Amino acid sequence: MILSKKEIVEKYPNGNIAYVETRAVISPLWIALYPNHRIAPDGTLWIRTGVNKKYGPDGKLRWEIKYDDCGNMVK
């Protein structure tokens, strides 16, 4: 079960966006449904959802990876 979602945005020193991802915090009770989960340093369980994008310093898209609501990559 997804408890909350948060968009993570990293930027280059020049202010351009470097990386964008959406993380969803999941309940420990439902961990079996999310085989691709990660554990944050504070013990929070999370997965990637939606589209993650990496940009170059010039602002051009370098790559993107799509994830479903269970944290699995979508082709």
C-alpha positions in Angstrom: 0.0 0.0 0.0 1.3 3.4 -1.0 1.2 5.8 1.9 2.5 9.0 0.1 4.4 10.2 -2.9 7.1 12.8 -3.3 8.8 14.3 -6.3 12.6 14.5 -6.0 14.4 17.1 -8.2 18.1 17.6 -8.4 19.7 20.6 -10.1 23.0 21.4 -11.6 25.0 24.4 -10.2 23.8 26.5 -13.2 20.1 25.9 -12.1 19.1 23.5 -14.8 17.3 20.3 -13.7 19.6 17.3 -13.6 17.3 14.5 -12.4 13.6 14.1 -11.6 11.9 11.1 -10.0 8.8 10.3 -8.0 9.2 8.2 -4.9 6.3 6.5 -3.1 6.5 5.5 0.5 5.1 2.0 1.1 3.8 0.3 4.2 6.0 -2.4 5.7 2.9 -4.7 5.9 2.6 -4.7 2.1 6.3 -5.2 1.3 5.8 -8.5 -0.5 3.9 -6.6 -3.2 6.9 -4.4 -4.0 9.9 -6.5 -4.9 11.8 -3.5 -6.1 11.6 -1.5 -2.9 14.4 0.4 -1.4 15.1 1.3 2.3 16.1 4.8 3.2 18.7 5.5 5.9 15.8 6.4 8.3 14.2 2.9 7.6 11.4 4.2 5.4 10.5 1.8 2.6 10.0 3.4 -0.9 9.7 2.6 -4.6 10.1 4.6 -7.7 6.9 5.4 -9.6 6.0 7.3 -12.8 8.7 8.5 -15.1 12.3 9.2 -13.9 14.3 11.5 -16.2 18.0 12.5 -16.4 19.0 15.7 -18.1 22.4 16.9 -19.2 23.9 20.2 -18.0 22.6 21.8 -21.3 19.0 20.9 -20.3 18.5 18.2 -22.9 16.9 14.9 -21.9 19.5 12.1 -21.7 17.3 9.2 -20.6 14.0 8.3 -19.0 12.7 5.2 -17.3 9.0 4.5 -16.6 7.8 2.6 -13.5 4.4 1.3 -12.7 2.6 1.7 -9.3 4.4 -1.3 -7.9 7.9 0.0 -8.7 8.4 -2.3 -11.8 10.0 -0.9 -14.9 7.6 -0.6 -17.8 8.8 -1.3 -21.4 
